[in-house]
Amino acid sequence: MTKKTNTDLPPHHRWNFVAFMTDAVCFGIAFAFFDPSNVLPAFVRQFTHSSLVVGLVGTVFNGFWLLPQLVTGRLITGKSRKKPYMVGGMWGRALFFGLGLALWAGLGNYPALMLIFFFLVIGLFALSDSITAVAWFDILAKAIPMKQRGRLLGTAQLISGVAGLGVGAIIASILGNPHIAFPNNYALIFTLAGLVFIPSVVALGSIREPILPEPDKTEAIQSKNNGWLAPFREDARFRRWTVARIFVGMISLSTPFYVGHALDKLSLPLSVVGGFVAAQTLAKALGGVVFGVVSDRWGPRFVIWAGGILAAIGPLFAVVVQLVDGGGLAWAYPLVYVMLGFVQASWMLGFFNYLLEIAPIDRRPLYIGLSNTVMGVITLAPILGGWLLESTSYPVLFGTTVAFVIVGVLLTLTLDNSGEARTIHLRS
């Protein structure tokens, strides 16, 4: 077996490896401070107990992140440089300073206005990050070979996960501290998120983008003329991947409501939110290490399968806890967030890594954008979950989630290993 030499690697490989690592670590830590699966729903519940409004957190965040990506992907497909688009979307990371300032200034005394401003902030942040994300994935695929992406992303998730334990402890301390009253406690949390974003912005700005050979002009024009949905119509692997991802992604049907379930039905204290954050981030860290090794050795399909199975375990356990009336099992509720953490670790190392390999190089941004826009279907899942909860019960909501995810797991078994060992040749 021939050993890979440095000449086989993309230009500026080491520099970009460190830059991507720094960004991924800092973004992961910042994200733990405002995680839409626990921190943000808990924040919204301070102003309303409406399940529909709480469910709107996931809908707004996911919708503004997923839906615009087809436009972005279409726009940058065929462009030799994607970095200007990646850097251009980073302005949204400063919005958390504005959210913290608004709370300190007293906007929290006006619940309706506060909620409007809050949803505006998270919507604009998700929108800005969606622009960055399409270019980020394309540059990552060019700069870091597939057999090293698992190590990069897995290590980043490990570091941010270990740091996330500290984030969880900080959040628990802030929310449980009687000397930091609401809304100043959340103002501090959001401000800390903004601070951690700063080195992430610096790291992305320093990336040295490898440049691919110019694509054939005739093929590029034909690709444009084939329409926005051409990959979905023409690529059977992409269709199977997309449908499987949608069904597994229906885990978001229940995600915003685990906090309410723990507080209202199991009578756990508000400070337990910090424990949820710690459990989720630690699991994401461990999952990053394990899935990184699995992805590098056996390919992303195995990560996709494992992540799908784990996605069903979380809501299933929540059902079991309630059916046995809580008791001692109630304090094991962080297991739900452990499963969420593992699932989050599997998304990038599984589904996204698989997509980067099956997508044609010259149309990769279009594949990325289209795939995420199609995933906009799941932005309605939290609202549907809120309606289902108000109409039925937590066990029905969680049971429905399990059913969707199991269908998704079965669909992932149809994915093949095509494209998992493709070599990309670059020029500086």
C-alpha positions as CSV (number, residue, x, y, z in Angstrom):
1,M,0.0,0.0,0.0
2,T,1.4,3.4,-1.0
3,K,1.8,5.9,1.7
4,K,0.2,9.3,1.0
5,T,2.8,12.1,0.8
6,N,2.5,15.8,1.4
7,T,2.3,16.4,-2.3
8,D,-0.9,14.5,-2.5
9,L,-2.6,16.9,0.0
10,P,-4.3,20.1,-1.0
11,P,-2.2,23.3,-0.7
12,H,-2.1,25.0,2.7
13,H,-3.4,21.8,4.2
14,R,-1.9,22.2,7.7
15,W,-2.9,25.9,8.0
16,N,-6.4,25.2,6.9
17,F,-6.7,22.2,9.2
18,V,-5.9,24.3,12.2
19,A,-8.2,27.1,11.0
20,F,-11.1,24.8,10.5
21,M,-10.4,23.2,13.9
22,T,-10.4,26.5,15.7
23,D,-13.6,27.6,14.0
24,A,-15.4,24.3,14.8
25,V,-14.3,24.3,18.4
26,C,-15.3,27.9,19.1
27,F,-18.6,27.6,17.2
28,G,-19.4,24.4,19.2
29,I,-18.7,26.1,22.5
30,A,-20.7,29.2,21.6
31,F,-23.6,27.1,20.3
32,A,-23.7,25.3,23.7
33,F,-24.5,28.7,25.3
34,F,-27.7,29.1,23.2
35,D,-28.5,25.5,22.1
36,P,-32.0,25.6,20.5
37,S,-32.8,22.2,22.0
38,N,-32.6,23.3,25.6
39,V,-31.4,26.8,26.4
40,L,-33.6,28.8,24.0
41,P,-36.8,26.9,24.7
42,A,-36.2,27.4,28.4
43,F,-35.7,31.1,27.8
44,V,-38.9,31.4,25.8
45,R,-40.8,29.6,28.5
46,Q,-40.0,32.5,30.8
47,F,-42.4,34.6,28.7
48,T,-45.0,32.0,27.6
49,H,-46.1,28.5,28.3
50,S,-47.7,28.1,24.8
51,S,-46.3,24.9,23.3
52,L,-46.8,26.4,19.8
53,V,-44.6,29.4,20.7
54,V,-41.9,27.2,22.3
55,G,-42.0,25.0,19.2
56,L,-41.5,28.1,17.1
57,V,-37.9,28.3,18.3
58,G,-36.9,25.2,16.3
59,T,-39.0,26.3,13.3
60,V,-37.5,29.8,13.1
61,F,-34.0,28.6,13.7
62,N,-34.1,25.7,11.3
63,G,-36.2,27.5,8.7
64,F,-33.9,30.4,8.4
65,W,-30.8,28.2,8.3
66,L,-32.1,25.6,5.8
67,L,-34.4,27.4,3.4
68,P,-32.1,30.1,1.9
69,Q,-29.3,27.6,1.1
70,L,-30.7,26.7,-2.4
71,V,-30.4,30.3,-3.4
72,T,-26.9,30.5,-2.0
73,G,-25.8,27.2,-3.5
74,R,-27.2,28.2,-6.9
75,L,-25.4,31.6,-6.7
76,I,-21.9,30.3,-5.9
77,T,-22.0,27.2,-8.1
78,G,-19.3,27.7,-10.7
79,K,-17.5,30.4,-8.7
80,S,-13.8,29.7,-8.3
81,R,-13.7,31.3,-4.9
82,K,-16.2,30.7,-2.2
83,K,-14.5,32.4,0.8
84,P,-16.0,35.8,0.2
85,Y,-19.5,34.2,0.7
86,M,-18.3,32.3,3.8
87,V,-16.8,35.4,5.4
88,G,-19.8,37.6,4.3
89,G,-22.2,35.7,6.4
90,M,-20.4,35.9,9.7
91,W,-22.0,39.3,10.7
92,G,-24.8,37.3,12.4
93,R,-22.5,36.1,15.2
94,A,-22.5,39.6,16.7
95,L,-26.3,39.5,17.2
96,F,-26.0,37.8,20.5
97,F,-24.4,40.9,22.0
98,G,-27.5,42.8,20.9
99,L,-29.8,40.2,22.5
100,G,-27.9,40.4,25.8
101,L,-27.9,44.2,25.7
102,A,-31.7,44.3,25.0
103,L,-32.3,42.1,28.1
104,W,-30.0,44.3,30.3
105,A,-31.8,47.4,29.0
106,G,-35.1,46.1,30.2
107,L,-36.8,44.8,27.1
108,G,-37.6,41.6,29.1
109,N,-40.2,43.6,31.0
110,Y,-42.3,43.6,27.8
111,P,-42.9,39.9,26.9
112,A,-44.5,40.4,23.5
113,L,-41.8,42.8,22.3
114,M,-39.1,40.7,23.8
115,L,-40.3,37.6,22.0
116,I,-40.6,39.4,18.7
117,F,-37.0,40.7,19.0
118,F,-35.8,37.3,20.2
119,F,-37.2,35.5,17.1
120,L,-35.8,38.3,14.9
121,V,-32.3,37.8,16.3
122,I,-32.2,34.0,16.0
123,G,-33.8,34.2,12.6
124,L,-31.2,36.6,11.3
125,F,-28.4,34.6,12.9
126,A,-29.5,31.4,11.3
127,L,-29.9,33.3,7.9
128,S,-26.4,34.7,8.1
129,D,-24.9,31.3,9.1
130,S,-26.7,29.6,6.3
131,I,-24.8,31.7,3.8
132,T,-21.6,30.9,5.5
133,A,-22.4,27.2,5.8
134,V,-22.8,26.5,2.0
135,A,-19.4,28.0,1.3
136,W,-17.9,26.4,4.5
137,F,-18.8,22.9,3.4
138,D,-17.5,23.4,-0.1
139,I,-14.1,24.8,1.1
140,L,-13.8,22.0,3.7
141,A,-14.3,19.4,1.0
142,K,-11.5,21.0,-1.1
143,A,-9.1,21.7,1.7
144,I,-9.4,18.6,3.8
145,P,-9.5,15.1,2.3
146,M,-12.3,12.8,3.3
147,K,-10.0,10.4,5.2
148,Q,-8.9,13.4,7.4
149,R,-12.3,15.1,7.9
150,G,-13.3,12.5,10.5
151,R,-10.2,13.3,12.6
152,L,-10.7,17.0,12.2
153,L,-14.4,17.1,13.1
154,G,-14.1,14.4,15.7
155,T,-11.3,16.2,17.5
156,A,-13.1,19.5,17.3
157,Q,-16.2,17.9,18.8
158,L,-14.2,16.3,21.6
159,I,-12.6,19.7,22.5
160,S,-15.8,21.7,22.3
161,G,-17.6,18.9,24.2
162,V,-15.2,18.9,27.1
163,A,-15.4,22.7,27.1
164,G,-19.2,22.2,26.9
165,L,-19.1,20.5,30.3
166,G,-17.8,23.8,31.6
167,V,-20.5,25.6,29.7
168,G,-23.2,23.5,31.2
169,A,-21.8,24.1,34.7
170,I,-21.7,27.9,34.0
171,I,-25.3,27.9,32.8
172,A,-26.4,25.9,35.8
173,S,-24.6,28.2,38.1
174,I,-26.0,31.3,36.4
175,L,-29.6,30.1,36.3
176,G,-29.4,28.7,39.9
177,N,-27.8,31.9,41.3
178,P,-30.3,34.0,43.3
179,H,-28.1,37.0,42.9
180,I,-28.4,37.0,39.1
181,A,-32.1,37.5,38.6
182,F,-34.0,37.0,35.3
183,P,-33.6,38.3,32.7
184,N,-30.0,39.3,33.6
185,N,-29.1,35.6,33.8
186,Y,-29.9,35.0,30.2
187,A,-28.4,38.3,29.2
188,L,-25.1,37.1,30.6
189,I,-25.4,33.7,28.9
190,F,-26.1,35.3,25.4
191,T,-23.2,37.7,25.9
192,L,-20.8,34.9,26.7
193,A,-21.9,33.2,23.4
194,G,-21.0,36.3,21.5
195,L,-17.6,36.5,23.1
196,V,-16.7,32.9,22.2
197,F,-17.7,33.6,18.5
198,I,-14.8,36.1,18.2
199,P,-11.9,33.6,17.7
200,S,-14.2,31.6,15.4
201,V,-14.6,34.6,13.1
202,V,-10.8,35.3,13.1
203,A,-10.1,31.6,12.2
204,L,-12.5,31.6,9.2
205,G,-11.1,34.8,8.0
206,S,-7.6,33.3,7.9
207,I,-8.5,30.2,5.8
208,R,-6.5,29.9,2.6
209,E,-9.0,28.5,0.0
210,P,-7.6,26.0,-2.5
211,I,-8.7,26.7,-6.0
212,L,-10.1,24.0,-8.2
213,P,-9.3,23.8,-11.9
214,E,-11.8,25.8,-13.9
215,P,-14.8,23.7,-14.8
216,D,-15.8,23.1,-18.4
217,K,-17.8,26.2,-19.5
218,T,-20.2,24.1,-21.5
219,E,-20.9,21.8,-18.6
220,A,-21.3,24.7,-16.2
221,I,-23.9,26.4,-18.5
222,Q,-25.7,23.1,-19.0
223,S,-25.8,22.6,-15.2
224,K,-27.4,26.0,-14.8
225,N,-29.9,25.3,-17.5
226,N,-31.0,22.0,-16.0
227,G,-32.7,24.0,-13.3
228,W,-32.6,24.3,-9.5
229,L,-33.9,20.9,-8.8
230,A,-31.8,19.0,-11.3
231,P,-29.7,17.1,-8.7
232,F,-32.8,15.8,-7.1
233,R,-34.3,14.7,-10.4
234,E,-31.2,13.2,-11.9
235,D,-29.3,11.6,-9.0
236,A,-31.0,8.5,-7.4
237,R,-28.4,8.4,-4.6
238,F,-29.1,12.0,-3.7
239,R,-32.8,11.3,-3.6
240,R,-32.4,8.3,-1.3
241,W,-30.1,10.3,1.0
242,T,-32.5,13.2,1.1
243,V,-35.6,11.2,2.0
244,A,-33.7,9.2,4.7
245,R,-32.3,12.5,6.2
246,I,-35.8,14.0,6.4
247,F,-37.2,11.1,8.3
248,V,-34.4,10.9,10.7
249,G,-34.5,14.7,11.1
250,M,-38.1,14.4,12.4
251,I,-36.4,13.9,15.7
252,S,-36.9,17.7,15.9
253,L,-40.7,16.9,16.4
254,S,-39.9,16.5,20.1
255,T,-36.6,18.3,20.7
256,P,-38.0,21.6,22.0
257,F,-40.3,19.9,24.4
258,Y,-38.0,17.8,26.5
259,V,-37.3,20.7,28.8
260,G,-41.0,21.3,29.4
261,H,-41.5,17.6,30.0
262,A,-38.7,17.5,32.6
263,L,-40.0,20.6,34.4
264,D,-43.7,20.1,34.2
265,K,-44.3,16.3,34.3
266,L,-41.2,15.2,36.2
267,S,-40.9,18.2,38.5
268,L,-37.2,18.7,38.0
269,P,-35.7,22.1,38.9
270,L,-34.9,24.8,36.3
271,S,-31.2,24.4,37.1
272,V,-31.3,21.0,35.5
273,V,-31.1,22.7,32.2
274,G,-27.3,23.2,32.8
275,G,-27.1,19.4,33.3
276,F,-28.9,18.8,30.0
277,V,-26.4,21.1,28.3
278,A,-23.4,19.2,29.9
279,A,-24.9,15.8,29.0
280,Q,-25.5,16.8,25.4
281,T,-22.2,18.4,24.8
282,L,-20.2,15.6,26.4
283,A,-22.1,13.0,24.3
284,K,-21.4,15.1,21.2
285,A,-17.7,15.1,22.1
286,L,-17.5,11.4,22.7
287,G,-19.6,10.8,19.6
288,G,-17.3,13.0,17.6
289,V,-14.3,10.8,18.5
290,V,-16.0,7.5,17.9
291,F,-17.8,8.6,14.7
292,G,-14.6,10.3,13.4
293,V,-12.8,7.0,13.6
294,V,-15.7,5.1,12.1
295,S,-16.0,7.6,9.2
296,D,-12.3,7.6,8.4
297,R,-12.0,3.8,8.5
298,W,-15.3,2.5,7.1
299,G,-17.0,5.6,5.6
300,P,-19.9,7.9,6.5
301,R,-22.6,5.3,5.9
302,F,-21.9,3.5,9.1
303,V,-22.1,6.8,11.0
304,I,-25.5,7.5,9.4
305,W,-26.8,4.1,10.5
306,A,-25.6,4.5,14.1
307,G,-26.9,8.0,14.4
308,G,-30.3,7.0,13.2
309,I,-30.6,4.2,15.8
310,L,-29.5,6.5,18.6
311,A,-32.0,9.2,17.4
312,A,-34.9,6.8,18.2
313,I,-33.6,6.0,21.7
314,G,-34.0,9.5,23.2
315,P,-37.8,9.9,22.7
316,L,-38.3,6.3,23.5
317,F,-36.6,6.7,26.9
318,A,-38.7,9.9,27.6
319,V,-41.9,7.8,27.0
320,V,-40.6,5.1,29.4
321,V,-39.8,7.6,32.1
322,Q,-43.3,9.1,32.1
323,L,-45.1,5.7,31.9
324,V,-43.3,4.5,35.1
325,D,-44.2,7.8,36.8
326,G,-40.7,9.2,36.9
327,G,-39.4,8.1,40.2
328,G,-35.7,7.3,40.1
329,L,-35.7,7.3,36.3
330,A,-36.5,11.0,36.3
331,W,-33.0,11.8,37.4
332,A,-31.7,9.8,34.5
333,Y,-33.5,12.1,32.1
334,P,-30.2,13.6,30.9
335,L,-29.9,10.3,28.9
336,V,-32.3,12.0,26.4
337,Y,-29.8,14.7,25.8
338,V,-27.0,12.2,25.7
339,M,-28.8,10.7,22.7
340,L,-29.3,14.1,21.2
341,G,-25.6,14.8,21.5
342,F,-24.6,11.6,19.7
343,V,-27.1,12.4,17.0
344,Q,-25.6,15.8,16.5
345,A,-22.2,14.3,16.3
346,S,-23.4,12.0,13.6
347,W,-24.9,14.6,11.3
348,M,-21.7,16.1,10.0
349,L,-19.6,13.0,10.1
350,G,-22.4,10.9,8.6
351,F,-24.9,12.7,6.4
352,F,-22.9,15.7,5.4
353,N,-19.6,13.8,4.8
354,Y,-21.5,11.4,2.6
355,L,-23.0,14.2,0.6
356,L,-19.6,15.9,0.1
357,E,-18.4,12.7,-1.6
358,I,-21.4,11.9,-3.8
359,A,-21.9,15.4,-5.1
360,P,-20.1,16.3,-8.4
361,I,-17.2,18.7,-7.6
362,D,-18.4,21.5,-9.9
363,R,-21.9,21.3,-8.5
364,R,-21.2,20.7,-4.9
365,P,-22.5,24.0,-3.6
366,L,-25.8,23.4,-5.5
367,Y,-26.1,19.9,-3.9
368,I,-25.4,21.4,-0.4
369,G,-27.8,24.2,-0.9
370,L,-30.6,22.1,-2.4
371,S,-30.2,19.4,0.2
372,N,-30.6,21.8,3.1
373,T,-33.4,23.7,1.5
374,V,-35.3,20.5,1.0
375,M,-34.7,19.8,4.6
376,G,-36.7,22.9,5.3
377,V,-39.6,20.5,5.5
378,I,-38.5,19.6,9.0
379,T,-38.8,23.3,10.1
380,L,-42.5,22.7,10.5
381,A,-41.8,19.7,12.8
382,P,-41.5,21.6,16.1
383,I,-44.8,23.5,15.4
384,L,-46.4,20.2,14.4
385,G,-45.0,18.8,17.7
386,G,-46.4,21.7,19.6
387,W,-49.9,21.1,18.1
388,L,-49.6,17.4,18.7
389,L,-48.7,18.0,22.3
390,E,-51.5,20.4,23.0
391,S,-54.0,18.0,21.2
392,T,-52.7,14.8,22.8
393,S,-49.9,14.1,25.3
394,Y,-46.2,13.8,25.7
395,P,-46.2,10.0,25.2
396,V,-48.1,10.4,21.9
397,L,-45.6,13.1,20.8
398,F,-42.5,11.1,21.7
399,G,-44.0,7.8,20.2
400,T,-44.8,9.6,16.9
401,T,-41.2,10.8,16.8
402,V,-39.8,7.3,17.3
403,A,-42.0,6.0,14.4
404,F,-40.7,8.6,12.0
405,V,-37.1,8.0,13.0
406,I,-37.4,4.2,12.6
407,V,-38.6,4.7,9.0
408,G,-35.6,6.9,8.4
409,V,-33.2,4.3,9.8
410,L,-34.7,1.7,7.4
411,L,-34.2,4.1,4.5
412,T,-30.6,4.7,5.3
413,L,-29.9,1.0,4.7
414,T,-30.5,1.7,1.0
415,L,-27.5,4.0,0.8
416,D,-24.4,2.6,-1.1
417,N,-20.8,3.5,-0.8
418,S,-20.4,5.2,-4.1
419,G,-18.0,8.1,-4.1
420,E,-16.6,7.5,-0.7
421,A,-13.0,7.3,-1.9
422,R,-12.9,10.0,-4.5
423,T,-9.6,11.9,-4.9
424,I,-9.7,15.6,-5.6
425,H,-6.8,17.3,-7.4
426,L,-6.2,21.0,-6.7
427,R,-4.1,23.8,-7.8
428,S,-2.8,26.6,-5.7
